[in-house]
Amino acid sequence: MRIIIKGIVQGVGFRPMIYRRATSFGLNGCVWNDGADVVINVDNGEPLLNSLYARLPSLSMVSDIIVEDSEYEGEKGFFIIPSKERGTSVSIPSDTAICDKCLSEMKNGRRKGYPFTTCTECGARFTLMSSLPYDRPNTAMNDFPMCDECSKEYSSPNDRRFHHQTICCNDCGPKYSLYDNSGNIIRGDAIKEFGRIIDSGKIGIIKGIGGMHICSRADNVKNVREWYGRSQKPFAVMIRDKDSVLRYAEPTECELSEMTSRYRPIVLVKKKVNDITEQISPGLDNIGIFLPYAGAHHVLFDAMRTDAVIMTSANIPGEPMILNDSEIKKMNADAYLLHDQKIINRADDTVLRIYKEHTSFIRRSRGYTPSHIHTEYKGNVLALGAQENIVASVACNNKIQQTQYIGDHDSEGVADYLEEATRSLMKMLDSVPDAVAVDLHPGYGNRRYAKRICEETNAEMIEVQHHWAHCVSLLTENEQKEGVILALDGTGYGDDGNAWGGEVMYASPETYKRIAHLQYIPLLGSEKALYDLRRLKFAVDNINGTGSKLFDDESTAVLNKMMNKSVRTSSFGRLLDTLAFSLDVCKERTYDGEPAMKMEPLLARGRMIKGYETEMNGTEILTAPLFTLFNKKEKKEDIAYSVVRTVVNNMMNVACDTAVSKGLNCIGVTGGVSYNRPICEMIDDEAKKRGMDVMHHSLIPNGDGGISVGQAVVALRRIS
């Protein structure tokens, strides 16, 4: 018979496993990679089928098995034969941390201290891959021919690196080199010398899996901020081991489990407050921590006394992570630890936080891409996301495949990266889009790329409203057809030309209806109001008729004239921004989401106090009047909590009433604000009072990194 196995079955030791089983049963036949699948042609397939799920390779995942009748007329014996190119699905496992067996080998033996040590159970995969099938010529390792010793291991059925495509050692594989600030090479053991430089308090850049990182001692954060021009934005910290984590944070068991998983994401956990942690994440109650995942990281920590280093993506603000060695040397670091292996697919570190049993992906990338989600709808669609936290999706064969995290803003570098990543994924999937889905906003830069693709392929361009896409992504991952959903977000272009973001919506892949929304507030100066938070407070004061002394007379006169001319917003994010300014929590936004993030510690400590009520004006929940109720005798945290809880309660009342009228027993929550734990707790609490369940994200990012999935589903439904 012929057996076709689909799923994550390449680059994980699947063919070697089949070979060993087949030879142990005395079978005759062969196994090969066919596109993205593994195919077995064998004289008697029953033993293989019966034993297939016993001890599968740890990185594999079988999604389907197709069995066909086939006469076997080959020679006696069982063989692994050359791959073929035909498949239609990505089956490459994501990049994983180095395994314990390889770490042990790095302590002794011929791979002692070699940072590129990996095996079929660990190491870089997606970041090294140029095309399918997953064979050495289609990876960055094609530049490094195997030495005799590695060839013996590769060819030996009893060796755990049997047919390991990226097998290498210090004699034949990639190597690190160390350069100083002037680009001169520093002699000696490159990683150990780099460790000494970092230990001395200097700032370095290290090239790793999927990209490059700025690296410095955790207690050197003040100097790093001055050097990098990043005054407030939190840094991620790589910590030596699980025990050392407890010096800096108080993770739960669930958070530790994620942190120590083979994917090694950055996990946001409750920080232990001290001078170092406060400088790393100013004004926040959490800190982003991850553990070493590459062999080079372990060698580096072995060479250092410090147990924690800042590790943040090395990029010019607004641009993707730098991959080019000559470009990175322009960043004026003290030292550069660079290797000579190509990074074919760059991938930033994944960032997530845990809410109850839900995984909230803030940035889903290294370790979690490529990834897909199933859909019932057929067709080929390219969905390009929004303008911030861009992640694109390619839909085909009833699957929606997401790209790695692309980046923010409409910069030339991000635009190029988006095109590079999507064309690569479409090529792997052999997918030509019937439709290209884009955000409704007419000014988003990725629409230019969408138009080019449509012209090339004769595809239809489909516009999808921002928060509708959020809602459909939530419904899709929870396998729901419809839902009443709170879309709590920063900014998304609405049907009426205003900036939505505090919405109660009824949604399905076919349609949506806006049930209620927060009061419209003018964005005075449009984008300027997102950074100069005085403008938001000025607009609220003007609506309330209380006057404002935030600007001089001339500026006040200009802003007054803008009140009736500016784009208006119903954004929950802007409500939090206005609160942050009013309560002296954050006066100016220096990075995306800063005011709202700094509000979270206040909301976590606050309690509901009397006197904070508001009303509805038709479908509009009034928020401006709440700012007239502040009492200086009350604690800031109680004011913050009371204002936000009042707004949430009003939204939930409308949502629950609508759900009941439609025979639904669940309320959904999505959007960037839904990363806020206290707000999610308020929603859960109100739902419980009404006997409702709450639908959260667990697979797809809550924020704009998740909307391309919703866009894809809407477009698939439209063309089908």
URZIPE-V989060 format. One record per residue. N is the residue number from 0. OMEGA is omega in whole degrees, -180 to 180 (999 if undefined). Layout:
N/OMEGA  N/OMEGA
This chain:
0/173  1/-178  2/178  3/-177  4/-178  5/179  6/175  7/-172  8/177  9/-180  10/-176  11/-178  12/-177  13/179  14/176  15/178  16/179  17/180  18/-177  19/-180  20/-177  21/-180  22/179  23/178  24/-179  25/-177  26/175  27/-180  28/-179  29/178  30/179  31/171  32/178  33/-173  34/-180  35/-175  36/169  37/-178  38/179  39/172  40/-168  41/-178  42/178  43/-174  44/-175  45/179  46/180  47/180  48/-178  49/-176  50/-170  51/-174  52/176  53/177  54/173  55/173  56/-169  57/-179  58/-175  59/174  60/-179  61/180  62/-178  63/175  64/178  65/-179  66/180  67/173  68/-178  69/176  70/177  71/-178  72/-178  73/-179  74/180  75/-178  76/180  77/-171  78/166  79/-175  80/-177  81/-177  82/176  83/-177  84/-180  85/-166  86/-174  87/177  88/178  89/179  90/-178  91/177  92/180  93/178  94/-179  95/179  96/176  97/-176  98/-177  99/180  100/179  101/176  102/179  103/179  104/178  105/178  106/-178  107/175  108/-172  109/175  110/180  111/178  112/-177  113/-169  114/-179  115/178  116/176  117/178  118/-178  119/-178  120/-176  121/171  122/-180  123/176  124/-176  125/-176  126/-179  127/-168  128/177  129/-180  130/175  131/-3  132/-176  133/175  134/-174  135/180  136/-180  137/179  138/177  139/-180  140/176  141/180  142/-174  143/178  144/-179  145/173  146/-177  147/-178  148/179  149/178  150/178  151/179  152/-178  153/-174  154/-175  155/-179  156/-178  157/-179  158/-177  159/173  160/176  161/-179  162/172  163/-167  164/-178  165/179  166/178  167/177  168/-177  169/-179  170/-173  171/-173  172/179  173/-180  174/175  175/170  176/-178  177/-178  178/177  179/-176  180/-179  181/-180  182/178  183/-179  184/177  185/-176  186/178  187/177  188/-169  189/-175  190/180  191/178  192/177  193/178  194/179  195/179  196/179  197/179  198/-177  199/178  200/180  201/180  202/-179  203/175  204/-178  205/176  206/-176  207/179  208/174  209/180  210/-177  211/180  212/164  213/-173  214/175  215/179  216/-176  217/-179  218/177  219/-171  220/-179  221/179  222/179  223/179  224/179  225/-178  226/-174  227/-179  228/-178  229/-168  230/-172  231/-174  232/-177  233/175  234/170  235/-178  236/173  237/-175  238/-170  239/-176  240/-176  241/-180  242/-179  243/179  244/-174  245/175  246/-173  247/-172  248/179  249/-178  250/172  251/178  252/180  253/179  254/177  255/179  256/177  257/-177  258/-177  259/179  260/-178  261/-178  262/173  263/176  264/166  265/-178  266/176  267/-177  268/179  269/-176  270/168  271/-172  272/172  273/-175  274/-177  275/-176  276/180  277/177  278/180  279/178  280/-174  281/175  282/-180  283/178  284/177  285/-179  286/180  287/-175  288/170  289/-176  290/179  291/179  292/178  293/178  294/-180  295/179  296/-179  297/178  298/180  299/-180  300/176  301/-177  302/-175  303/172  304/-177  305/-180  306/-179  307/178  308/169  309/176  310/-180  311/-176  312/-179  313/179  314/170  315/-178  316/-180  317/-179  318/177  319/176  320/-178  321/177  322/-174  323/-177  324/-178  325/179  326/-176  327/-179  328/176  329/-176  330/174  331/173  332/180  333/-179  334/-178  335/177  336/-171  337/175  338/-173  339/176  340/180  341/168  342/-174  343/177  344/-180  345/-179  346/175  347/177  348/176  349/177  350/180  351/170  352/-177  353/172  354/-175  355/-179  356/-175  357/174  358/179  359/179  360/174  361/174  362/-179  363/-175  364/-175  365/180  366/-176  367/176  368/0  369/179  370/-180  371/175  372/-177  373/175  374/179  375/-173  376/180  377/179  378/180  379/-177  380/168  381/179  382/-168  383/175  384/-176  385/-178  386/179  387/178  388/-173  389/168  390/-180  391/178  392/174  393/-178  394/172  395/177  396/178  397/176  398/174  399/-179  400/178  401/173  402/169  403/176  404/-177  405/179  406/-177  407/168  408/-177  409/178  410/-180  411/-180  412/180  413/179  414/179  415/-179  416/178  417/-180  418/180  419/-176  420/-177  421/178  422/178  423/-178  424/178  425/179  426/179  427/-177  428/-175  429/-174  430/173  431/-171  432/169  433/180  434/174  435/-177  436/-179  437/175  438/-179  439/-176  440/-176  441/-175  442/-178  443/-174  444/-177  445/175  446/178  447/177  448/179  449/-180  450/179  451/180  452/180  453/179  454/-179  455/-170  456/-175  457/180  458/177  459/174  460/-178  461/178  462/-179  463/180  464/-171  465/-174  466/170  467/178  468/175  469/-177  470/-178  471/176  472/178  473/179  474/-176  475/-178  476/177  477/176  478/179  479/-179  480/-176  481/179  482/171  483/-166  484/171  485/176  486/-175  487/-165  488/175  489/-178  490/174  491/-176  492/-177  493/180  494/-178  495/179  496/178  497/-178  498/-180  499/177  500/174  501/-166  502/164  503/-173  504/165  505/-173  506/170  507/178  508/-178  509/-172  510/173  511/176  512/177  513/-175  514/-180  515/179  516/177  517/-179  518/176  519/176  520/179  521/173  522/-174  523/-175  524/177  525/-176  526/-179  527/-179  528/179  529/-177  530/176  531/-171  532/175  533/-177  534/177  535/-180  536/177  537/-179  538/179  539/178  540/180  541/178  542/-178  543/-179  544/-177  545/-179  546/-178  547/177  548/-177  549/-177  550/176  551/-173  552/-178  553/179  554/178  555/180  556/179  557/-179  558/177  559/-180  560/-178  561/-174  562/-176  563/-177  564/-173  565/169  566/-179  567/-179  568/173  569/-170  570/173  571/177  572/179  573/174  574/178  575/177  576/-179  577/177  578/-179  579/178  580/-176  581/-177  582/178  583/178  584/-179  585/-177  586/-177  587/-180  588/178  589/175  590/-175  591/176  592/-174  593/-177  594/-179  595/179  596/-180  597/174  598/-173  599/178  600/177  601/-179  602/-180  603/-179  604/-170  605/175  606/-178  607/175  608/-175  609/173  610/-179  611/177  612/176  613/-176  614/174  615/174  616/-172  617/179  618/-176  619/177  620/-175  621/-180  622/-178  623/-179  624/-180  625/-178  626/176  627/-173  628/-176  629/178  630/-176  631/180  632/-177  633/179  634/180  635/-177  636/179  637/175  638/-179  639/-178  640/-175  641/178  642/-177  643/-179  644/178  645/180  646/179  647/-180  648/179  649/179  650/-179  651/177  652/179  653/-177  654/-178  655/178  656/179  657/180  658/179  659/-178  660/-180  661/178  662/180  663/-179  664/-174  665/175  666/178  667/174  668/-177  669/-180  670/-175  671/180  672/-178  673/168  674/-176  675/-173  676/179  677/179  678/176  679/178  680/176  681/-180  682/179  683/-179  684/180  685/179  686/180  687/179  688/-179  689/-180  690/-178  691/170  692/177  693/-180  694/-180  695/171  696/172  697/-176  698/-175  699/180  700/178  701/-174  702/-174  703/175  704/-179  705/-169  706/180  707/176  708/178  709/177  710/-178  711/-179  712/177  713/-180  714/177  715/179  716/-179  717/-175  718/180  719/999
